[in-house]
Structure formats: structure tokens, C-alpha cells
Amino acid sequence: MAEFLASIFGTEKDRVNCPFYFKTGACTHGERCSRQHNRPTYSQTVLLNHMYRSPVNLSINPEVQRVGGMPDDQVQSHFDEFFEDLYLELVEKYGPIEELNICENLGDHLVVISV
């Protein structure tokens, strides 16, 4: 029995542990997920959710949608300013940073549409 449970741990067959959280460290269902999220007791990684709001996401910024989008150089400039501000503030408050990754997921199921 223990061998079977070990073989399905973190897979879709595992009805106790969330396989998506197991693989990525995040779950689209968040706290509403019916499965268990095993968080590490110690980690050198810090996850800061929902920090960067890209101007490319038209549902967030209707003004950008109205004028027909934003040039790539402005999008890059927007991101660069955000990155620099975040990096400097984190270094000032918490010390040296080994690596800073910023991820964006604009999948249809993750984009909030304001009406």
C-alpha cells in the first residue's frame, strides 16, 4: 500500500495532494483547492503574488484598449521601471538578492474581466 501511495504522490491519481501545486508551487484554485498544498517549512525562495500588472493586459487598462494598444518600447519601459523599483526596494529592505524572476500569465482563465 505504501509503495502504491508513493508512486501516485503528486500525480493526477493522487486525490489528497494537489499535483499542480506539487509541480509549480502555485495553484489556480488557491485556498479554495480541494486538495492539499504541501508548503515547505523553509525555503530560500520568496513568492510575491500579483505584483506586476502589465499594460498589455487590456482588461486591466481600458484606456490602452481604447487607443489601440501600446508600442513595444513603452511596454518594455513600463516593465523596466517596475523591475528597477522592485529590485531596489527589496535590496534596501531585505539585503542582497541572488535572482529576481517576474512571471506573467495572461491565460484566459486567469485574466479578470471588468465590466
QUIJODA-V69173 format. One record per helix or strand. SS is the DSSP state (2 for helix, 1 for strand). FROM is the first residue (numbers start at 1). LEN is the number of residues. If there is no record, write none. Layout:
SS/FROM/LEN ; SS/FROM/LEN
//
This chain:
2/2/7 ; 1/17/1 ; 2/19/6 ; 2/30/3 ; 1/36/1 ; 2/62/5 ; 2/72/23
//
